[in-house]
Amino acid sequence: MSFLTSPIEYLKGVGPQRAEVMRKELEIHTFGDLLYYFPYRYVDRSQIFQIRDINPNTQFIQLKGEMESFKMEGAGRTKRLKASFSDATGSIELVWFQGAEWVLKNLRPNVEYIIFGKPNLFNSSFSIPHPEIELVTQQKLEEKKGLQPLYSTSERAKKKFLDSKALQKVTRQLIDSIKENDIPEYLPKSILESQHLISRYSAYQNIHFPKSENILDDAKYRIKFEELFLIQLRLLKMKHNRGNTVRGYVFEKIDHFFDKFYKDKLPFELTGAQKRVLKEIRKDTLSGKQMNRLVQGDVGSGKTIVALLTMLMGIDNGFQACLMAPTEILAQQHFESIEPLVRGLGIEVVLLTGSVKGKTRKYILNNLAEGNIHIIIGTHALIEDHVVFKNLGMVVVDEQHRFGVAQRAKLWAKGATPPHVLVMSATPIPRTLAMTLYGDLDNSIIDELPPGRKPIKTVMRTDADRSRVFGFMRDEIASGRQIYIVYPLIEESEKLDLKDLQDGYESISRAFPRPQYQIGIVHGRMKPADKDFEMQRFARNETQILIATTVIEVGVNIPNASVMIIENAERFGLSQLHQLRGRVGRGAEQSYCILMTHSKIGNDSRKRIQVMCNTNDGFVIAEEDLKLRGPGDLDGTQQSGAVNLKLANITEDVHILEQAREIAFTIIDKDPNLTQPENQPLRRHIDSILLKNPWSKIS
């Protein structure tokens, strides 16, 4: 057992009880976990200020002075202790709501103390609640010189006396115990020199207790580079290994199924972008290597047709194909769009989800194993052990970021030879996130919408504009168009001040009475048959208004629908707003998206709404979404395992990411197995990571 793998209770100052809190509340199990538990901020304790320096913009301040008096006020829960603290320039009130007896017992008037805390302004007067307090000694004055780390903790941990200051003390104990060989260097000397990187040992010391701002910057840069470099090296190594060691099926011919569909069934002329991507896929499937390609495209760009044509290539060569989607509703929508397109070609397409039971499920499993089913569309049900293919040659994964690495690999392992893999992203992925999540895949972009599509006009409106919005809706319906209205909730919530679908249905019914207007309703709690009935009515233009929740976010294609109204739009993320907007604009008529919001909304919400009003470009929207929310908040990126970053931020640290990828590429190009002497420490380090995270071995 190495020093850093030692259980945390063995660190001086921790012990069994505190260790239990650290494990449960902070996920700190070992010395290494504590070492990687970085401060979220630093405060400057190098200066002692004076009370007269405090102003409304002061975040934290360190003062030196004396306690003049103590006074207990209130009773029960309102009980608090106040002290008057003064220096040569004035006085300030210190307040304790907890631990008042301890303060009274241990602090004395007319004795010099150093205090540190965050000033609060109330009724034109400043006070400092629960300040840190220490007796003035020369040693204490020396210790305060420098930046002090602040650590995030939980309320439960604080109640167990494990606040930021306590974490600082145990971390100080750890840093003082670590020797240089406990944090060995693994980067080649050439990289350390070219990137001007300090050693790992120095970086981890100074990320916790920096001697200066400059050394803190150096420590941050080193650790960020390390995180991003390891991700890129692993992805590029996987890509190189697959390209050189994993053989793939050769799709030698384009034959009956592809040609027949292309000539007789294709509902529209392919765009130039779709044709370009199909050529890239064709080249991959002829290469003799396993294809691993990411296809990105904006809402309505035609990714599903590209996926279907790719599956037909496999079927023409005697292989089966499958399409895996993250939810039943999305799998159902794929089935309902693909099955009618290939009807009459002699291709059997089936749907397999958790809801498929009994004889139907048995029929699917038997015929899939015998090779009678050509295309199977489904959810996680496809990766179950009893789902057996006779000859799986093409796998399409929709919304890959919703699946864990091990889940995807389990599906790919269902063939004797790994099948070709086409990954589709329903939402455009920012370039930096694509480099980090999918850096091991080849990338294709469908950057062209079908001809005749007009950009959707997007506007923001509030409740004060509702009568105007209703008037606009009546005009659009009179012109033969249809309207979606999306609500964030099905029913009224006591906790959230949001529009709800049930109330919305009643108010819309009053404004648009029968029999002149027909209104449908769709939400996630409805039975599939009822939901399908309402969707079919809307598709046949038997209802003019469809009131829904976000179940219509993906897959629904009603070209005659020209207006999308989103209630409480400020509550939705950018990518979700963009997906919802993509339900309209699918016909030749001008379409509109109306974002209904409260009259007063926060700055972040306003920024999101402005982005939506300013652009229809999904890639621009994805970049803005990443800037506003960060990678950890994007759907599924954390479970993918690729964006497990402690310090680096792929939005703010793009230049480090690009530099790290370039260097990783150079190393893998020259020494793909990392066998050269200068790369062997790097290989050992990566192997140790793979032991801790076995899924990382899956390629």
MARBA-457509 format. One record per residue (C-alpha): z, x, y negated; residue in three letters. Coordinates in steps of 0.25 Angstrom, whole numbers, plus 5000, padded with zeros to 4 digits. Layout:
BEGIN
ZXYALA...
This chain:
BEGIN
500050005000MET499650064986SER500550054974PHE499749944968LEU499849854980THR501349864980SER501949724980PRO502349684965ILE503849664969GLU503949814972TYR503749844957LEU504949884949LYS505449764941GLY504749654949VAL505449624962GLY505249514972PRO505549394962GLN504649444951ARG503649484961ALA503549344966GLU503249284952VAL502249394950MET501549354963ARG501549204961LYS501349194946GLU500449324942LEU499849354956GLU500449494955ILE500749544969HIS500649694968THR500749814959PHE499249804957GLY499249664953ASP500249694942LEU499349814938LEU498149724937TYR498949614929TYR498449654916PHE499049614902PRO498349504895TYR498649564881ARG499449674874TYR500349674862VAL500549794853ASP501949844854ARG501649974847SER502049914833GLN503349854828ILE503049754817PHE503949684806GLN504249544805ILE503449534792ARG502249574800ASP502249434808ILE501049344804ASN500449224811PRO499449314818ASN500449394824THR500349394840GLN501449484844PHE502449564836ILE503449674839GLN504649684829LEU505949764828LYS507149714822GLY508549644824GLU509049504828MET509849444817GLU510349314824SER510249224835PHE510249074836LYS510148974847MET509448844844GLU509248714852GLY509648674866ALA509048654880GLY507548674880ARG507548694865THR508548804865LYS508148934859ARG508649064853LEU508249114839LYS508449254834ALA508149304820SER507449444821PHE507249534809SER506749664804ASP506649724790ALA505449634786THR506049494791GLY506549414802SER505949324813ILE506449224823GLU506449254838LEU506549134847VAL506949124862TRP506848994870PHE507249054883GLN508249164886GLY509049144874ALA510349174880GLU509849314885TRP509349344871VAL510649304865LEU511449394875LYS510549514874ASN510049524859LEU510949564848ARG510849554833PRO510649674824ASN510049754835VAL508549804834GLU507549744843TYR506049754846ILE505449614848ILE504049574852PHE503449434852GLY502449334847LYS502849274833PRO502749124832ASN502449054819LEU503248914817PHE503548844804ASN503148964796SER504049064803SER503849164814PHE504649174827SER504549254840ILE504849184853PRO505449264864HIS505149404859PRO505249524867GLU506549604863ILE506949744865GLU508049834859LEU507449934850VAL507550074856THR506650194853GLN506150184868GLN505750034865LYS505050074853LEU504250174860GLU503950074872GLU503349974862LYS502250064857LYS500950014864GLY500349884869LEU501149794878GLN500449714888PRO500649564889LEU500549504903TYR500149354907SER501149284915THR501549144919SER502649044915GLU503249054929ARG503249204928ALA503849204915LYS504949114920LYS505249214930LYS505349324919PHE503949384922LEU503349374908ASP502449474901SER503549564898LYS504049574912ALA502649594917LEU502449704907GLN503749774913LYS503349764927VAL501949814924THR502549934916ARG503349964929GLN502049964937LEU501250044927ILE502350154927ASP502350154942SER500850174944ILE500250314947LYS498850344944GLU498450354959ASN498950204960ASP497750164952ILE496650264957PRO495350274949GLU494150224957TYR492950234946LEU492050354947PRO492350454937LYS490950434931SER491250294928ILE492650324921LEU491950424912GLU490650344909SER491550224905GLN492650294899HIS493650234908LEU495150264909ILE495750284923SER496250164931ARG497650214930TYR497650224915SER496850084914ALA497950014922TYR499050074914GLN498550044901ASN498049904904ILE499549874905HIS500249964895PHE499150024886PRO499550144877LYS498550104866SER497450004863GLU496450104867ASN496950134880ILE497149984883LEU495649964880ASP495250084889ASP496150024900ALA495449884899LYS494049944899TYR494350024912ARG494949894919ILE493849804914LYS492749904919PHE493449924932GLU493549774935GLU492049744931LEU491549874937PHE492149834951LEU491549694950ILE490149744947GLN490249864958LEU490649764968ARG489549664965LEU488449774964LEU488949834977LYS488849694984MET487449674978LYS487049814983HIS487649794997ASN486949664999ARG485649714994GLY485649835003ASN486449785015THR486249625016VAL484949585022ARG484449455018GLY483449355024TYR482049365020VAL481349245015PHE479949285019GLU479149155015LYS479149045005ILE478648925014ASP478548775016HIS479848735010PHE479848814998PHE478348784995ASP478448634998LYS479648614989PHE479048704978TYR477648624978LYS478148484981ASP479648464978LYS479948554967LEU480348454956PRO479948544944PHE479148674941GLU480148794942LEU480448864930THR480049014928GLY481449054930ALA481648974943GLN480349044948LYS480849184944ARG482249154951VAL481449104964LEU480649234964LYS481949324963GLU482549244975ILE481249254983ARG481249404981LYS482649414986ASP482449334998THR481249425002LEU482049555000SER482749555013GLY484049565006LYS485049455004GLN484849374991MET486049354982ASN485549294969ARG486249214958LEU485349114951VAL485849064937GLN485248964929GLY485648864918ASP485848714921VAL484548654925GLY483848784927SER483448744941GLY484348834950LYS484448724961THR482948724963ILE482948884964VAL484048874975ALA483248764983LEU481948844982LEU482748974987THR483348894998MET481948845002LEU481448995003MET482549015014GLY482148885021ILE480748925021ASP481149055029ASN481948975039GLY483348985033PHE484348885029GLN484948875014ALA486248825008CYS486748794994LEU488248804992MET488848734980ALA490348734975PRO490548584975THR490148464983GLU489548394971ILE488648514968LEU488248534982ALA487948384983GLN487048394970GLN486348514976HIS486048434988PHE485548314980GLU484648394972SER484048484983ILE483948384995GLU482948294988PRO482048404983LEU481848454998VAL481748325004ARG480448315012GLY480348465015LEU481048465028GLY482248535023ILE483648485026GLU484648495015VAL486148455018VAL487348445010LEU488648505016LEU490048485008THR491448465012GLY491148315011SER490048315022VAL490748275035LYS490548225049GLY489148205055LYS488448245042THR489248385042ARG489048405057LYS487548375055TYR487448475044ILE488148585051LEU487348575064ASN486048565058ASN486348685048LEU486748775060ALA485448735067GLU484648765055GLY484148625052ASN484748615038ILE483948695028HIS484848685016ILE486348655015ILE487048625002ILE488548625002GLY489848674996THR490848765002HIS490648685015ALA489448775018LEU490348905020ILE491148835031GLU491148905044ASP490548795052HIS489348785042VAL488348865050VAL486848895046PHE485748935056LYS485049025046ASN485649025032LEU484649105023GLY484949055008MET486249025001VAL486248954988VAL487648954981VAL487848864969ASP488848904958GLU489249024966GLN490449054957HIS491148934963ARG491249004977PHE492049114981GLY491449244986VAL491949225001ALA491349085001GLN489949124997ARG490049235007ALA490449145018LYS489149065016LEU488249185015TRP488849235029ALA488349105036LYS487049185039GLY486749305049ALA486049365037THR486649335023PRO485849225017PRO485149235003HIS486149194992VAL485749114979LEU486849094970VAL486648984959MET487548974946SER487548834940ALA488048894928THR487449014921PRO488349134923ILE488549234911PRO487949364913ARG489349444914THR489849344924LEU488649344933ALA488749504933MET490249484937THR490149364947LEU488749384953TYR488449534950GLY488049554965ASP486949444964LEU485549454959ASP485349354947ASN484349254944SER484349164931ILE483549034929ILE483449044914ASP482448934912GLU482548784912LEU481548684918PRO480448654907PRO480548534898GLY482148544898ARG482648524883LYS483948604879PRO485148504879ILE485648474866LYS487148494866THR488148434855VAL489648424853MET490248284849ARG491648234848THR492248094849ASP491948064835ALA490448074839ASP490547984851ARG489847864845SER488647954841ARG488648004855VAL488647864861PHE487447834852GLY486647954857PHE486947914871MET486347774869ARG485147834863ASP484947924875GLU485147814885ILE484147724877ALA483147844879SER483347834894GLY484247954895ARG485547964903GLN486948024899ILE488048104906TYR489448094900ILE490448194906VAL491948194905TYR492948294909PRO493948204916LEU493748074925ILE495048004920GLU495948024908GLU496948134908SER498348134902GLU498248284900LYS496848304895LEU496348234882ASP494948224888LEU493848114889LYS493848054903ASP492747994912LEU493447854914GLN493747834900ASP492347884896GLY491647794905TYR492347674899GLU492047714885SER490547744888ILE490447614895SER490947544882ARG489947624874ALA488847604884PHE489047464890PRO488247404902ARG487247354905PRO486547434894GLN487147564899TYR487447614913GLN488547714915ILE488847804928GLY490147884931ILE490348004940VAL491548094942HIS492148184953GLY493048074959ARG491947984963MET491447974977LYS490148054979PRO489347924982ALA489847864969ASP489547984961LYS488147994968ASP487947844965PHE488247864950GLU487347994949MET486247924955GLN486347804946ARG486247904934PHE485147984940ALA484347854941ARG484647824927ASN485447694931GLU486547744922THR486347804908GLN487747874907ILE488447954917LEU489947974915ILE490448094923ALA491348214925THR490848354927THR490348314941VAL488948304935ILE489048454930GLU488048504940VAL486948464948GLY486648324942VAL485148314937ASN484848194929ILE483648224920PRO483748094912ASN485148124908ALA485048184894SER486448174888VAL487748244893MET489048204886ILE490248294889ILE491548234885GLU492648334881ASN491648444882ALA492648544876GLU493348534890ARG492248594898PHE491848734900GLY490448784895LEU489848794909SER490248654912GLN489748604899LEU488448674902HIS488348614916GLN488548474911LEU487548484900ARG486548534911GLY486548394917ARG485648344905VAL484448414900GLY483748404914ARG482548314909GLY481548324898ALA482348244888GLU483248304877GLN484648314883SER486048314876TYR487448364879CYS488548304870ILE489848384871LEU490948284867MET492248354863THR493548324855HIS493448344840SER494448464841LYS494148564852ILE494548714854GLY493748834850ASN493348864864ASP492948724867SER492148724854ARG491448854858LYS491048794871ARG490448674865ILE489748754854GLN489048844865VAL488648714873MET488048654860CYS487348794856ASN486648824869THR486048774883ASN485948904889ASP486848914901GLY486949064901PHE487449064886VAL488448954890ILE488949034902ALA489149164893GLU489949084883GLU490749014894ASP491149154899LEU491549194885LYS492349074883LEU493049064896ARG492949194903GLY492549224918PRO493849184924GLY493649034919ASP492249014924LEU492148934936ASP492349014949GLY492249154944THR493649184948GLN493549134962GLN492249214963SER493149344963GLY492149414954ALA492849394941VAL494249444944ASN494349524932LEU495749554926LYS495349624913LEU493849624911ALA493149504905ASN491649494908ILE491349424895THR492049524886GLU491749644895ASP490349634897VAL490049774893HIS491049824903ILE490449734914LEU489049784911GLU489449924911GLN490249904924ALA489049844931ARG488149954927GLU489050064932ILE489349984945ALA487849964947PHE487550114945THR488650144956ILE488150044966ILE486750094964ASP487050234967LYS488250224977ASP488250074982PRO489250104993ASN490150194983LEU490150304993THR489950424983GLN491250494980PRO491450454966GLU491350304970ASN492250304982GLN493550274974PRO492750154969LEU492350114983ARG493750124988ARG494250034976HIS493249934979ILE493649934994ASP495049904990SER494649784981ILE493849734993LEU495049745002LEU495849654992LYS494649554990ASN493949545003PRO492949444997TRP492349554989SER491749615001LYS490849495003ILE489449524998SER
